[in-house]
């Protein structure tokens, strides 16, 4: 197991236990959170779907309290038999599933092999697609009715998104760039925690925005974002893990937990 995989596993473990790591929880509330975590399935970075025991979750919580996110790294000898995921192939697998929702993992694996000469296990593809919310049952399900949700206090949850603005300079001409407004909004108060225009979207900009927001308003319990490149990356995942922030991404083709689109909530602020 190389260093990159160890880091991915540490961030995965933090994502699993983050709900129970909140220091505001009473002992009974933490116990309930651990039981709820132990009842769920999780997509491991190696592409498999796993369920963790309460003992494992408690052990990870102790390791995180003792050493932070670095305490969640697996030992070097725990890599026996693990397989590294190939993000570029799984992006193509996702496109193949969306193109034809009834296409099975076996069919997708066959297509990838004939296109690239790389064999990917059906189980690995199935796990990655389920993690992305692209399993066949979800794609065929009837539309759901989503209720409204609002955080109970300031800094409990921040919502971040990017709004695409006009061309600058306007009217559009050679050298013009799309203005992109990065925003972070407190879900309880609707306070605009921070926001700024940029001419591009990348992980570095998101990191800069989050740093300024934390400097001004403190650390949130949860940061809620979509799966766009500025928000779904290893840099942001590690930053949140180190700071004890639970990073939550919306599922593909599903509205945020509030029952509103992320951009509508940002516009409301």
Residue pairs with C-beta under 8 A, 6 or more apart in sequence:
1 74
1 76
1 78
1 79
1 82
2 84
5 45
5 46
5 79
5 82
5 84
6 73
6 74
6 76
7 73
7 234
7 238
8 45
8 234
9 44
9 45
9 72
9 73
9 74
10 69
10 70
10 72
10 73
10 74
10 241
11 69
11 234
11 237
11 238
11 241
12 42
12 44
12 45
13 60
13 64
13 72
14 21
14 64
14 69
14 72
14 241
15 42
15 237
15 246
15 247
16 37
16 42
16 52
16 57
16 60
17 37
17 57
17 60
17 61
17 64
18 245
18 246
18 247
19 33
19 36
19 37
19 246
20 30
20 33
20 34
20 37
20 57
20 61
21 61
21 64
21 244
21 246
22 33
22 221
22 246
24 221
25 33
34 54
34 57
34 58
34 61
35 54
37 52
37 57
38 51
38 52
38 53
38 54
38 57
39 51
40 51
41 49
41 50
41 51
42 49
42 50
42 51
42 52
43 49
43 50
43 127
43 128
43 130
43 131
44 50
44 127
45 85
46 82
46 83
46 84
46 85
46 124
47 83
47 85
47 121
47 123
47 124
47 125
47 127
47 128
48 123
48 124
48 127
49 126
49 127
49 130
49 131
60 72
63 71
63 72
64 71
64 72
65 71
68 241
68 242
69 238
69 241
69 242
83 121
83 124
85 124
85 128
86 118
86 120
89 112
89 116
89 118
89 120
90 125
90 128
92 112
92 115
93 108
93 112
93 120
93 125
93 128
93 129
94 128
94 129
94 132
94 134
96 103
96 108
96 111
97 103
97 108
97 129
97 134
97 136
97 139
98 134
98 139
101 136
101 139
101 140
102 136
104 136
105 122
105 123
105 125
105 126
105 129
106 122
108 125
109 119
109 120
109 121
109 122
109 125
112 118
112 120
112 125
113 119
113 120
126 135
129 135
132 252
133 251
133 252
133 253
133 254
134 252
144 254
146 254
146 255
146 259
147 259
148 258
148 259
148 260
149 257
149 258
149 259
150 187
150 188
150 258
151 157
151 186
151 187
151 188
151 222
152 188
153 188
154 186
154 188
154 189
154 191
155 186
155 188
155 217
155 218
155 219
155 220
155 221
156 187
156 188
156 220
156 221
156 222
157 186
157 187
157 188
157 220
157 221
157 222
157 223
157 224
158 184
158 185
158 186
158 187
158 193
158 213
158 220
158 222
158 223
158 224
159 184
159 185
159 187
159 224
159 225
159 256
159 258
159 262
159 265
159 266
160 182
160 183
160 184
160 185
160 206
160 209
160 210
160 223
160 224
160 225
160 231
161 183
161 225
161 226
161 262
161 263
161 266
162 180
162 181
162 182
162 183
162 201
162 228
162 230
163 180
163 181
163 183
163 263
163 266
163 267
164 178
164 179
164 180
164 181
165 178
165 179
165 180
165 181
165 197
166 178
166 179
167 176
167 177
167 178
167 179
168 176
168 177
168 178
168 179
168 199
169 175
169 176
170 176
177 199
177 200
178 199
179 197
179 198
179 199
180 197
180 198
180 199
180 200
180 201
181 195
181 196
181 197
182 195
182 196
182 197
182 198
182 205
182 206
182 209
182 230
183 192
183 194
183 195
183 266
183 269
184 192
184 193
184 194
184 195
184 209
184 210
184 213
185 191
185 192
185 193
185 265
185 266
185 269
186 193
186 217
186 220
187 224
187 258
187 265
190 268
190 269
191 217
191 269
192 269
193 213
193 216
193 217
194 209
194 212
194 213
194 216
194 217
195 209
196 209
198 205
201 228
201 229
201 230
202 229
202 230
203 229
203 230
203 233
203 235
203 236
204 235
205 230
206 230
206 231
206 233
206 236
207 235
207 236
207 239
210 223
210 236
210 239
214 243
219 243
219 244
219 245
220 245
221 245
221 246
222 245
222 246
222 247
222 248
223 240
223 245
223 246
223 247
223 248
224 248
224 249
224 250
224 256
224 257
224 262
225 231
225 232
225 247
225 248
225 249
225 250
225 262
226 232
226 249
226 250
226 262
227 249
227 250
227 252
230 236
231 249
232 249
236 247
237 247
239 245
240 246
240 247
241 247
248 257
250 256
250 257
250 262
255 261
256 262
256 265
258 265
260 268
